[in-house]
Amino acid sequence: MRRIKAQRIVVKVGTSTLTYPNGKLNLQAIDQLCYSLSGLVNENKEVVLVSSGAIGVGLGQLGMKERPSAIPEQQALAAIGQTQLMTVYQQRFAVYGQKIGQILLTHDVMDYPTSRENVLNTFENLLRLKVIPIVNENDTVAVDELDHHTKFGDNDQLSAIVATSIDADLLIMLSDIDGFYDKNPRKFADAKLLHTINEINAKTFEKAGGRGTKFGTGGMTTKLKAAKRMLDANKAMILANGENPSIIFKILNGEQLGTLFINKDDYRWR
């Protein structure tokens, strides 16, 4: 057992948790997620949800099999998917009496001091009101073009930026893998799950594989970059399998699930 002492928590869920391979919403997983996060708020914890899935849900809505490469097409899909995703979140959180708010971000909003301050004030007030902010990148307008840098790149990075910006104690990243392994478990049967990582260096990145599902953008490399950002800020991150999002309760109760990224000299955890 490991002691998990976290008051302000950011939970990031990937497209693979929220949707089936055919692009349709995984309503059971979403319900478990909403149940779990509502339970944390009932325990007086402060919770932020960073949710992927807008483009993936848009693909499912239109019956498309592959994510298009053209940015305007991706942005149109995000506009379609985001509305359905938030509608489902609203319905399921309401079942548990939990209020939510939506925050759509672009990178330049977090870079520019005035807009950053306004965004952080919004987070603080929502959390004070026991409302769960649901965060996503504003895919309908986010682009990387010359010096107009608005994209975070992926929601793994976004979740770490949000977590460090609001001074969260812990980032829980739910994905389609049990944690970080010493080698790719999809290719090597003898791959071993690493329960704790205290440092991320070039060797760590060498062990990371490629991108994630066909509907998402993340892979293990992006998760390691997020973990490094957390460690650099002296914060903790746990990477775990989000197939059953109620795993969040087990993690916070101290069960050794997933991979804990934590600085070696951080005595808040043991």
Backbone as CSV, one residue per row, in Angstrom:
resi,resn,N_x,N_y,N_z,CA_x,CA_y,CA_z,C_x,C_y,C_z
1,MET,0.853,-1.196,0.000,0.000,0.000,0.000,0.890,1.247,0.000
2,ARG,0.443,2.283,-0.722,1.179,3.535,-0.693,0.211,4.652,-0.298
3,ARG,0.695,5.550,0.511,-0.146,6.631,1.006,-0.405,7.633,-0.112
4,ILE,-1.660,7.914,-0.359,-2.033,8.885,-1.374,-2.703,10.054,-0.654
5,LYS,-1.996,11.148,-0.563,-2.516,12.320,0.135,-2.644,13.450,-0.871
6,ALA,-3.853,13.634,-1.391,-4.076,14.646,-2.420,-5.424,15.301,-2.183
7,GLN,-5.431,16.623,-2.145,-6.657,17.366,-1.957,-7.190,17.910,-3.279
8,ARG,-6.289,18.444,-4.104,-6.678,18.977,-5.413,-6.177,18.028,-6.487
9,ILE,-7.092,17.470,-7.263,-6.767,16.380,-8.181,-7.250,16.714,-9.592
10,VAL,-6.374,16.504,-10.556,-6.759,16.593,-11.958,-6.832,15.176,-12.513
11,VAL,-7.933,14.830,-13.153,-8.101,13.517,-13.777,-8.184,13.723,-15.284
12,LYS,-7.318,13.029,-16.012,-7.346,13.106,-17.468,-7.805,11.770,-18.020
13,VAL,-8.813,11.805,-18.888,-9.281,10.572,-19.527,-9.045,10.667,-21.026
14,GLY,-8.557,9.574,-21.590,-8.259,9.531,-23.007,-9.452,9.070,-23.824
15,THR,-9.325,9.246,-25.120,-10.377,8.836,-26.044,-10.666,7.343,-25.916
16,SER,-9.632,6.549,-25.650,-9.814,5.100,-25.556,-10.687,4.707,-24.374
17,THR,-10.742,5.539,-23.340,-11.609,5.276,-22.194,-13.052,5.658,-22.508
18,LEU,-13.224,6.733,-23.249,-14.556,7.297,-23.465,-15.308,6.673,-24.630
19,THR,-14.594,6.064,-25.565,-15.240,5.532,-26.763,-14.826,4.090,-27.014
20,TYR,-15.683,3.380,-27.744,-15.359,2.045,-28.215,-14.530,2.156,-29.497
21,PRO,-13.910,1.060,-29.932,-13.138,1.100,-31.183,-13.936,1.574,-32.391
22,ASN,-15.271,1.417,-32.350,-16.088,1.874,-33.476,-16.430,3.360,-33.398
23,GLY,-15.914,4.043,-32.357,-16.141,5.473,-32.227,-17.363,5.841,-31.404
24,LYS,-18.182,4.867,-31.038,-19.366,5.148,-30.235,-18.969,5.374,-28.772
25,LEU,-19.774,6.174,-28.070,-19.492,6.476,-26.680,-19.597,5.238,-25.795
26,ASN,-18.640,5.081,-24.890,-18.687,4.019,-23.891,-19.438,4.566,-22.681
27,LEU,-20.747,4.425,-22.693,-21.590,5.039,-21.675,-21.335,4.455,-20.285
28,GLN,-20.983,3.182,-20.228,-20.703,2.570,-18.928,-19.464,3.209,-18.299
29,ALA,-18.410,3.388,-19.090,-17.193,4.003,-18.570,-17.449,5.449,-18.161
30,ILE,-18.212,6.171,-18.961,-18.516,7.566,-18.630,-19.316,7.642,-17.336
31,ASP,-20.264,6.732,-17.154,-21.055,6.723,-15.928,-20.171,6.442,-14.712
32,GLN,-19.245,5.483,-14.840,-18.335,5.181,-13.734,-17.434,6.368,-13.419
33,LEU,-17.014,7.064,-14.472,-16.172,8.241,-14.279,-16.933,9.323,-13.517
34,CYS,-18.150,9.610,-13.948,-18.945,10.647,-13.297,-19.267,10.271,-11.852
35,TYR,-19.557,8.995,-11.626,-19.814,8.497,-10.267,-18.585,8.691,-9.379
36,SER,-17.415,8.332,-9.903,-16.190,8.402,-9.111,-15.809,9.838,-8.773
37,LEU,-15.872,10.712,-9.765,-15.480,12.104,-9.523,-16.478,12.803,-8.603
38,SER,-17.751,12.473,-8.747,-18.757,13.038,-7.840,-18.497,12.577,-6.416
39,GLY,-18.090,11.325,-6.267,-17.754,10.802,-4.941,-16.592,11.534,-4.319
40,LEU,-15.590,11.896,-5.120,-14.449,12.637,-4.589,-14.862,14.020,-4.099
41,VAL,-15.741,14.682,-4.859,-16.223,15.994,-4.422,-16.997,15.867,-3.116
42,ASN,-17.756,14.778,-2.966,-18.481,14.535,-1.724,-17.536,14.350,-0.547
43,GLU,-16.295,13.941,-0.838,-15.268,13.810,0.204,-14.533,15.130,0.435
44,ASN,-15.058,16.212,-0.153,-14.476,17.553,-0.037,-13.156,17.701,-0.774
45,LYS,-12.931,16.867,-1.780,-11.765,17.052,-2.634,-12.120,17.976,-3.794
46,GLU,-11.103,18.643,-4.317,-11.286,19.526,-5.459,-10.862,18.774,-6.712
47,VAL,-11.743,18.710,-7.695,-11.528,17.834,-8.846,-11.686,18.609,-10.148
48,VAL,-10.736,18.391,-11.062,-10.806,18.922,-12.416,-10.715,17.742,-13.374
49,LEU,-11.577,17.726,-14.382,-11.550,16.673,-15.390,-11.035,17.250,-16.702
50,VAL,-9.963,16.662,-17.231,-9.487,16.995,-18.568,-9.909,15.859,-19.484
51,SER,-10.797,16.168,-20.407,-11.445,15.124,-21.202,-11.057,15.209,-22.665
52,SER,-10.516,14.127,-23.170,-10.343,13.982,-24.614,-11.661,13.517,-25.214
53,GLY,-11.640,13.206,-26.490,-12.778,12.522,-27.076,-13.632,13.295,-28.052
54,ALA,-13.469,14.628,-28.138,-14.371,15.401,-28.989,-14.284,14.968,-30.454
55,ILE,-13.069,14.873,-30.973,-12.915,14.480,-32.375,-13.326,13.023,-32.558
56,GLY,-12.943,12.163,-31.609,-13.317,10.753,-31.694,-14.825,10.561,-31.703
57,VAL,-15.518,11.305,-30.846,-16.984,11.214,-30.813,-17.570,11.755,-32.103
58,GLY,-16.982,12.831,-32.641,-17.438,13.370,-33.913,-17.305,12.360,-35.035
59,LEU,-16.198,11.613,-35.032,-16.015,10.554,-36.017,-17.122,9.516,-35.906
60,GLY,-17.424,9.123,-34.675,-18.471,8.134,-34.457,-19.835,8.641,-34.886
61,GLN,-20.090,9.926,-34.626,-21.371,10.522,-34.998,-21.603,10.464,-36.507
62,LEU,-20.521,10.686,-37.251,-20.641,10.710,-38.710,-20.334,9.365,-39.358
63,GLY,-20.014,8.356,-38.535,-19.726,7.028,-39.069,-18.416,6.951,-39.827
64,MET,-17.484,7.837,-39.514,-16.181,7.836,-40.186,-15.240,6.867,-39.491
65,LYS,-14.385,6.197,-40.261,-13.505,5.166,-39.714,-12.111,5.681,-39.368
66,GLU,-11.672,6.728,-40.031,-10.322,7.238,-39.820,-10.357,8.732,-39.516
67,ARG,-9.446,9.159,-38.667,-9.304,10.575,-38.346,-8.723,11.302,-39.556
68,PRO,-9.385,12.342,-40.071,-8.866,13.051,-41.237,-7.600,13.819,-40.907
69,SER,-6.770,14.043,-41.901,-5.514,14.764,-41.681,-5.680,16.269,-41.805
70,ALA,-6.693,16.721,-42.541,-6.904,18.155,-42.753,-7.439,18.812,-41.481
71,ILE,-6.811,19.928,-41.076,-7.199,20.615,-39.845,-8.653,21.083,-39.871
72,PRO,-9.154,21.689,-40.959,-10.558,22.119,-40.951,-11.538,20.971,-40.723
73,GLU,-11.228,19.796,-41.260,-12.098,18.640,-41.045,-12.061,18.203,-39.581
74,GLN,-10.865,18.206,-38.983,-10.743,17.855,-37.565,-11.515,18.841,-36.699
75,GLN,-11.433,20.122,-37.047,-12.116,21.144,-36.264,-13.627,20.997,-36.368
76,ALA,-14.122,20.641,-37.538,-15.558,20.412,-37.705,-16.006,19.209,-36.874
77,LEU,-15.211,18.158,-36.870,-15.539,16.973,-36.080,-15.542,17.296,-34.583
78,ALA,-14.586,18.133,-34.156,-14.519,18.530,-32.748,-15.778,19.286,-32.346
79,ALA,-16.251,20.166,-33.235,-17.466,20.941,-32.948,-18.668,20.013,-32.785
80,ILE,-18.729,18.976,-33.619,-19.837,18.015,-33.546,-19.721,17.160,-32.286
81,GLY,-18.530,16.628,-32.055,-18.339,15.708,-30.931,-18.420,16.371,-29.575
82,GLN,-17.943,17.612,-29.470,-17.910,18.287,-28.179,-19.320,18.479,-27.617
83,THR,-20.280,18.776,-28.485,-21.647,18.992,-28.007,-22.241,17.708,-27.434
84,GLN,-22.016,16.582,-28.116,-22.565,15.325,-27.602,-21.867,14.916,-26.315
85,LEU,-20.548,15.090,-26.283,-19.782,14.698,-25.105,-20.252,15.468,-23.872
86,MET,-20.417,16.776,-23.998,-20.851,17.583,-22.859,-22.292,17.287,-22.476
87,THR,-23.126,16.954,-23.456,-24.510,16.581,-23.144,-24.552,15.327,-22.282
88,VAL,-23.742,14.340,-22.650,-23.697,13.098,-21.877,-23.121,13.351,-20.486
89,TYR,-22.046,14.136,-20.406,-21.484,14.468,-19.087,-22.532,15.159,-18.213
90,GLN,-23.247,16.109,-18.788,-24.274,16.833,-18.028,-25.323,15.871,-17.487
91,GLN,-25.761,14.944,-18.322,-26.790,13.986,-17.910,-26.292,13.071,-16.799
92,ARG,-25.083,12.539,-16.968,-24.594,11.552,-16.008,-24.173,12.185,-14.690
93,PHE,-23.533,13.350,-14.728,-23.171,14.015,-13.476,-24.416,14.440,-12.711
94,ALA,-25.479,14.834,-13.430,-26.714,15.258,-12.775,-27.337,14.127,-11.969
95,VAL,-27.153,12.899,-12.430,-27.685,11.732,-11.699,-27.117,11.693,-10.287
96,TYR,-25.863,12.131,-10.137,-25.189,12.091,-8.832,-25.197,13.452,-8.144
97,GLY,-26.017,14.362,-8.665,-26.159,15.667,-8.024,-24.945,16.556,-8.138
98,GLN,-24.104,16.306,-9.135,-22.851,17.048,-9.274,-22.955,18.083,-10.396
99,LYS,-22.587,19.314,-10.093,-22.590,20.376,-11.092,-21.246,20.428,-11.810
100,ILE,-21.300,20.785,-13.092,-20.091,20.859,-13.904,-20.048,22.189,-14.649
101,GLY,-18.860,22.552,-15.095,-18.670,23.719,-15.948,-17.681,23.355,-17.033
102,GLN,-17.745,24.038,-18.157,-16.853,23.727,-19.271,-15.830,24.836,-19.445
103,ILE,-14.560,24.432,-19.629,-13.490,25.376,-19.929,-12.756,24.870,-21.167
104,LEU,-12.832,25.629,-22.259,-12.114,25.303,-23.485,-10.890,26.212,-23.570
105,LEU,-9.718,25.610,-23.741,-8.470,26.364,-23.684,-7.691,26.275,-24.984
106,THR,-6.918,27.310,-25.247,-5.871,27.279,-26.266,-4.569,27.694,-25.578
107,HIS,-3.449,27.345,-26.196,-2.154,27.554,-25.557,-1.889,29.029,-25.291
108,ASP,-2.293,29.889,-26.235,-1.993,31.307,-26.064,-2.764,31.910,-24.891
109,VAL,-3.908,31.333,-24.552,-4.657,31.812,-23.389,-3.850,31.601,-22.121
110,MET,-3.149,30.460,-22.038,-2.336,30.163,-20.862,-1.004,30.915,-20.884
111,ASP,-0.561,31.326,-22.067,0.718,32.038,-22.176,0.586,33.524,-21.876
112,TYR,-0.540,34.125,-22.243,-0.727,35.563,-22.089,-1.148,35.862,-20.646
113,PRO,-0.400,36.703,-19.918,-0.626,36.879,-18.472,-2.047,37.242,-18.072
114,THR,-2.687,38.165,-18.796,-4.025,38.603,-18.393,-5.051,37.496,-18.560
115,SER,-5.040,36.837,-19.733,-6.003,35.760,-19.962,-5.711,34.573,-19.050
116,ARG,-4.440,34.315,-18.780,-4.075,33.226,-17.863,-4.655,33.495,-16.468
117,GLU,-4.510,34.728,-16.008,-5.042,35.073,-14.693,-6.552,34.896,-14.649
118,ASN,-7.223,35.298,-15.717,-8.679,35.145,-15.768,-9.091,33.679,-15.743
119,VAL,-8.365,32.845,-16.499,-8.667,31.417,-16.519,-8.453,30.798,-15.136
120,LEU,-7.346,31.135,-14.502,-7.059,30.569,-13.187,-8.082,31.028,-12.156
121,ASN,-8.549,32.275,-12.282,-9.614,32.745,-11.393,-10.888,31.941,-11.602
122,THR,-11.174,31.591,-12.856,-12.351,30.772,-13.150,-12.229,29.404,-12.489
123,PHE,-11.059,28.776,-12.630,-10.833,27.486,-11.968,-11.069,27.599,-10.462
124,GLU,-10.461,28.599,-9.843,-10.546,28.731,-8.392,-11.988,28.907,-7.934
125,ASN,-12.751,29.708,-8.651,-14.136,29.938,-8.238,-15.013,28.725,-8.467
126,LEU,-14.796,28.013,-9.562,-15.553,26.782,-9.785,-15.266,25.765,-8.692
127,LEU,-13.992,25.597,-8.356,-13.625,24.632,-7.318,-14.168,25.057,-5.957
128,ARG,-14.163,26.345,-5.694,-14.709,26.845,-4.432,-16.195,26.527,-4.328
129,LEU,-16.882,26.557,-5.467,-18.313,26.261,-5.502,-18.604,24.763,-5.599
130,LYS,-17.539,23.948,-5.532,-17.655,22.483,-5.629,-18.206,22.045,-6.987
131,VAL,-17.881,22.814,-8.001,-18.225,22.481,-9.378,-17.011,21.832,-10.032
132,ILE,-17.217,20.789,-10.833,-16.106,20.139,-11.537,-15.909,20.825,-12.886
133,PRO,-14.770,21.504,-13.094,-14.478,22.036,-14.422,-14.116,20.897,-15.367
134,ILE,-14.737,20.873,-16.528,-14.385,19.899,-17.563,-13.615,20.650,-18.639
135,VAL,-12.362,20.259,-18.830,-11.423,21.001,-19.667,-11.127,20.223,-20.939
136,ASN,-11.079,20.936,-22.035,-10.610,20.356,-23.284,-9.928,21.457,-24.071
137,GLU,-9.076,21.062,-24.996,-8.513,22.039,-25.900,-9.613,22.527,-26.842
138,ASN,-9.596,23.805,-27.152,-10.590,24.353,-28.064,-10.201,23.991,-29.498
139,ASP,-10.481,22.739,-29.861,-10.018,22.196,-31.143,-10.587,22.924,-32.342
140,THR,-11.711,23.598,-32.186,-12.322,24.252,-33.345,-11.548,25.478,-33.803
141,VAL,-10.673,26.015,-32.922,-9.899,27.198,-33.316,-8.399,27.006,-33.156
142,ALA,-7.968,25.958,-32.462,-6.550,25.786,-32.151,-5.758,25.346,-33.379
143,VAL,-4.696,26.087,-33.682,-3.805,25.746,-34.785,-2.373,26.079,-34.395
144,ASP,-1.421,25.491,-35.092,-0.018,25.869,-34.990,0.373,26.449,-36.338
145,GLU,0.548,27.756,-36.391,0.819,28.396,-37.661,1.767,29.571,-37.443
146,LEU,3.003,29.465,-37.959,4.025,30.494,-37.781,4.155,30.840,-36.298
147,ASP,3.947,32.128,-35.944,4.107,32.505,-34.543,2.784,32.480,-33.780
148,HIS,1.729,32.009,-34.455,0.422,31.963,-33.800,0.251,30.572,-33.184
149,HIS,0.821,30.404,-32.018,0.875,29.088,-31.375,-0.291,28.958,-30.411
150,THR,-1.277,28.163,-30.785,-2.444,27.998,-29.924,-2.649,26.566,-29.453
151,LYS,-2.058,25.589,-30.108,-2.286,24.187,-29.762,-1.393,23.729,-28.611
152,PHE,-1.969,22.907,-27.742,-1.176,22.257,-26.699,-0.450,21.039,-27.269
153,GLY,-0.951,20.507,-28.363,-0.353,19.318,-28.974,-1.146,18.067,-28.669
154,ASP,-1.534,17.894,-27.423,-2.346,16.748,-27.024,-2.863,17.026,-25.625
155,ASN,-3.878,16.276,-25.226,-4.490,16.518,-23.918,-3.662,15.977,-22.760
156,ASP,-2.673,15.128,-23.049,-1.742,14.731,-21.987,-0.974,15.961,-21.511
157,GLN,-0.453,16.737,-22.477,0.261,17.964,-22.130,-0.684,18.971,-21.481
158,LEU,-1.877,19.085,-22.030,-2.856,20.019,-21.476,-3.143,19.702,-20.017
159,SER,-3.324,18.428,-19.698,-3.650,18.057,-18.320,-2.528,18.411,-17.359
160,ALA,-1.285,18.236,-17.788,-0.152,18.574,-16.926,-0.014,20.085,-16.773
161,ILE,-0.274,20.828,-17.840,-0.225,22.289,-17.762,-1.298,22.801,-16.810
162,VAL,-2.511,22.249,-16.925,-3.584,22.638,-16.022,-3.230,22.280,-14.579
163,ALA,-2.738,21.065,-14.364,-2.427,20.598,-13.010,-1.371,21.466,-12.340
164,THR,-0.315,21.798,-13.068,0.738,22.626,-12.475,0.287,24.073,-12.309
165,SER,-0.550,24.544,-13.232,-1.001,25.939,-13.166,-1.932,26.187,-11.986
166,ILE,-2.773,25.215,-11.649,-3.719,25.401,-10.540,-3.170,24.822,-9.235
167,ASP,-1.893,24.399,-9.250,-1.225,23.876,-8.057,-1.921,22.626,-7.522
168,ALA,-2.277,21.719,-8.436,-2.890,20.453,-8.026,-1.847,19.548,-7.388
169,ASP,-2.276,18.712,-6.473,-1.368,17.778,-5.806,-1.058,16.571,-6.683
170,LEU,-2.033,16.179,-7.492,-1.928,14.914,-8.209,-2.633,14.993,-9.554
171,LEU,-2.001,14.409,-10.562,-2.621,14.191,-11.868,-2.820,12.694,-12.042
172,ILE,-4.065,12.265,-12.208,-4.366,10.863,-12.505,-4.673,10.779,-13.990
173,MET,-3.857,10.039,-14.716,-4.035,9.915,-16.151,-4.552,8.513,-16.471
174,LEU,-5.772,8.443,-16.963,-6.390,7.163,-17.295,-6.245,6.910,-18.785
175,SER,-5.689,5.755,-19.118,-5.409,5.427,-20.517,-5.833,3.993,-20.792
176,ASP,-5.330,3.436,-21.906,-5.690,2.064,-22.278,-4.569,1.092,-21.938
177,ILE,-3.710,1.479,-21.001,-2.593,0.633,-20.591,-2.489,0.672,-19.076
178,ASP,-1.969,-0.398,-18.471,-1.958,-0.512,-17.013,-0.961,0.417,-16.337
179,GLY,-0.034,0.967,-17.092,0.984,1.837,-16.510,2.173,1.898,-17.450
180,PHE,3.329,2.248,-16.895,4.545,2.335,-17.707,5.382,1.076,-17.506
181,TYR,5.769,0.468,-18.621,6.524,-0.786,-18.581,7.983,-0.559,-18.963
182,ASP,8.815,-1.550,-18.646,10.227,-1.454,-19.010,10.445,-1.685,-20.504
183,LYS,9.417,-2.196,-21.176,9.413,-2.347,-22.637,7.961,-2.423,-23.094
184,ASN,7.731,-2.337,-24.379,6.366,-2.310,-24.902,5.643,-3.629,-24.621
185,PRO,4.615,-3.621,-23.768,3.925,-4.875,-23.418,3.118,-5.455,-24.578
186,ARG,2.853,-4.653,-25.596,2.109,-5.161,-26.745,3.022,-5.945,-27.692
187,LYS,4.318,-5.803,-27.497,5.280,-6.507,-28.344,6.086,-7.555,-27.588
188,PHE,6.256,-7.362,-26.276,7.108,-8.253,-25.487,6.313,-8.841,-24.322
189,ALA,6.212,-10.163,-24.311,5.434,-10.853,-23.282,6.063,-10.730,-21.906
190,ASP,7.388,-10.509,-21.842,8.073,-10.429,-20.554,8.189,-8.993,-20.039
191,ALA,7.443,-8.062,-20.631,7.485,-6.668,-20.172,6.995,-6.578,-18.728
192,LYS,7.670,-5.768,-17.917,7.334,-5.624,-16.503,6.809,-4.219,-16.218
193,LEU,5.722,-4.171,-15.455,5.148,-2.900,-15.055,6.025,-2.259,-13.983
194,LEU,6.369,-0.992,-14.182,7.153,-0.248,-13.209,6.183,0.516,-12.308
195,HIS,6.179,0.202,-11.021,5.200,0.787,-10.110,5.540,2.216,-9.701
196,THR,6.834,2.537,-9.673,7.244,3.881,-9.276,8.393,4.353,-10.150
197,ILE,8.327,5.588,-10.611,9.413,6.206,-11.365,9.718,7.557,-10.729
198,ASN,10.979,7.757,-10.379,11.407,8.987,-9.704,12.121,9.967,-10.616
199,GLU,12.503,9.502,-11.808,13.242,10.370,-12.723,12.911,9.985,-14.160
200,ILE,12.770,10.992,-14.994,12.513,10.757,-16.414,13.673,11.324,-17.210
201,ASN,14.344,10.443,-17.940,15.516,10.852,-18.719,15.427,10.236,-20.122
202,ALA,16.514,10.341,-20.866,16.527,9.837,-22.247,16.233,8.336,-22.299
203,LYS,16.739,7.580,-21.340,16.498,6.139,-21.320,15.013,5.829,-21.105
204,THR,14.377,6.641,-20.280,12.945,6.437,-20.045,12.159,6.624,-21.332
205,PHE,12.498,7.685,-22.075,11.788,7.953,-23.331,12.045,6.864,-24.374
206,GLU,13.222,6.238,-24.306,13.536,5.162,-25.251,12.586,3.979,-25.086
207,LYS,12.067,3.806,-23.882,11.164,2.685,-23.617,9.734,2.958,-24.087
208,ALA,9.457,4.210,-24.416,8.100,4.589,-24.811,7.829,4.157,-26.250
209,GLY,6.568,3.800,-26.509,6.189,3.384,-27.862,5.662,4.539,-28.676
210,GLY,4.796,4.236,-29.641,4.276,5.246,-30.552,2.966,5.830,-30.072
211,ARG,2.140,6.245,-31.035,0.886,6.924,-30.718,-0.149,5.934,-30.207
212,GLY,-1.255,6.468,-29.731,-2.290,5.645,-29.138,-3.280,5.129,-30.166
213,THR,-4.581,5.227,-29.853,-5.605,4.675,-30.731,-5.761,5.524,-31.983
214,LYS,-6.473,4.957,-32.976,-6.662,5.686,-34.237,-7.546,6.914,-34.062
215,PHE,-8.332,6.960,-32.970,-9.191,8.113,-32.740,-8.528,9.166,-31.858
216,GLY,-7.439,8.823,-31.204,-6.765,9.752,-30.304,-5.447,10.232,-30.874
217,THR,-4.749,11.063,-30.082,-3.463,11.599,-30.522,-2.328,11.215,-29.592
218,GLY,-2.636,10.759,-28.407,-1.593,10.514,-27.413,-0.935,9.163,-27.561
219,GLY,0.248,9.042,-27.011,0.973,7.793,-26.914,1.769,7.849,-25.626
220,MET,2.627,6.863,-25.389,3.382,6.852,-24.146,4.360,8.018,-24.057
221,THR,4.893,8.469,-25.182,5.830,9.593,-25.154,5.158,10.847,-24.608
222,THR,3.933,11.112,-25.049,3.244,12.306,-24.562,2.935,12.189,-23.069
223,LYS,2.697,10.977,-22.591,2.424,10.786,-21.171,3.690,10.997,-20.347
224,LEU,4.825,10.572,-20.890,6.081,10.818,-20.192,6.404,12.304,-20.136
225,LYS,6.112,13.025,-21.214,6.340,14.474,-21.203,5.466,15.145,-20.140
226,ALA,4.236,14.669,-20.022,3.342,15.208,-18.992,3.873,14.883,-17.600
227,ALA,4.340,13.654,-17.412,4.885,13.251,-16.121,6.123,14.074,-15.767
228,LYS,6.965,14.348,-16.761,8.162,15.156,-16.512,7.788,16.569,-16.079
229,ARG,6.765,17.116,-16.711,6.300,18.453,-16.305,5.833,18.441,-14.855
230,MET,5.146,17.377,-14.461,4.678,17.265,-13.082,5.856,17.133,-12.114
231,LEU,6.823,16.293,-12.446,7.979,16.112,-11.574,8.781,17.399,-11.448
232,ASP,8.926,18.114,-12.558,9.677,19.375,-12.529,9.008,20.396,-11.607
233,ALA,7.698,20.280,-11.455,6.955,21.176,-10.568,6.795,20.589,-9.167
234,ASN,7.488,19.469,-8.910,7.415,18.763,-7.632,5.987,18.305,-7.325
235,LYS,5.320,17.817,-8.376,3.982,17.260,-8.237,4.028,15.782,-8.607
236,ALA,2.938,15.083,-8.354,2.886,13.646,-8.619,1.889,13.336,-9.731
237,MET,2.145,12.238,-10.429,1.231,11.760,-11.464,1.130,10.249,-11.388
238,ILE,-0.063,9.744,-11.623,-0.272,8.301,-11.706,-0.868,7.980,-13.070
239,LEU,-0.244,7.041,-13.764,-0.747,6.531,-15.032,-1.356,5.168,-14.776
240,ALA,-2.634,5.004,-15.125,-3.322,3.749,-14.841,-4.334,3.450,-15.948
241,ASN,-4.843,2.233,-15.920,-5.801,1.786,-16.929,-7.191,2.351,-16.619
242,GLY,-7.774,3.027,-17.616,-9.068,3.656,-17.410,-10.246,2.847,-17.892
243,GLU,-10.037,1.548,-18.159,-11.151,0.719,-18.630,-12.320,0.785,-17.655
244,ASN,-12.019,0.765,-16.369,-13.016,0.948,-15.318,-12.594,2.164,-14.493
245,PRO,-13.170,3.340,-14.773,-12.709,4.560,-14.107,-12.860,4.575,-12.595
246,SER,-13.642,3.651,-12.043,-13.737,3.597,-10.583,-12.414,3.157,-9.955
247,ILE,-11.425,2.847,-10.793,-10.073,2.565,-10.297,-9.529,3.762,-9.529
248,ILE,-10.089,4.942,-9.773,-9.663,6.152,-9.067,-9.792,5.970,-7.566
249,PHE,-10.881,5.361,-7.103,-11.069,5.126,-5.674,-9.972,4.222,-5.124
250,LYS,-9.659,3.159,-5.865,-8.629,2.222,-5.411,-7.264,2.909,-5.333
251,ILE,-6.966,3.735,-6.322,-5.688,4.457,-6.330,-5.571,5.346,-5.097
252,LEU,-6.618,6.118,-4.822,-6.566,7.054,-3.703,-6.656,6.346,-2.353
253,ASN,-7.126,5.091,-2.354,-7.130,4.301,-1.124,-5.796,3.602,-0.882
254,GLY,-4.846,3.801,-1.801,-3.497,3.306,-1.565,-3.127,2.024,-2.263
255,GLU,-4.031,1.449,-3.073,-3.666,0.232,-3.781,-2.593,0.549,-4.826
256,GLN,-1.647,-0.379,-4.974,-0.527,-0.154,-5.888,-0.945,-0.507,-7.309
257,LEU,-1.609,0.426,-7.930,-2.091,0.249,-9.295,-1.442,1.286,-10.192
258,GLY,-1.132,0.887,-11.413,-0.532,1.823,-12.342,0.898,2.173,-11.969
259,THR,1.371,3.277,-12.526,2.732,3.760,-12.271,2.652,5.130,-11.617
260,LEU,3.316,5.258,-10.486,3.383,6.531,-9.774,4.671,7.245,-10.159
261,PHE,4.538,8.445,-10.699,5.685,9.298,-10.996,5.796,10.311,-9.855
262,ILE,6.890,10.245,-9.129,7.054,11.101,-7.951,8.535,11.348,-7.703
263,ASN,8.883,12.562,-7.316,10.276,12.854,-6.991,10.707,12.046,-5.774
264,LYS,11.913,11.569,-5.809,12.430,10.695,-4.754,12.423,11.365,-3.392
265,ASP,12.654,12.673,-3.366,12.743,13.385,-2.091,11.424,14.008,-1.663
266,ASP,10.332,13.618,-2.312,9.022,14.145,-1.940,8.460,13.290,-0.814
267,TYR,8.506,13.830,0.392,8.125,13.049,1.574,6.615,13.072,1.851
268,ARG,5.869,13.737,0.939,4.412,13.718,1.093,3.852,12.363,0.702
269,TRP,4.674,11.554,0.029,4.231,10.249,-0.452,5.197,9.190,0.048
270,ARG,4.679,8.052,0.371,5.571,6.950,0.737,4.874,5.614,0.510
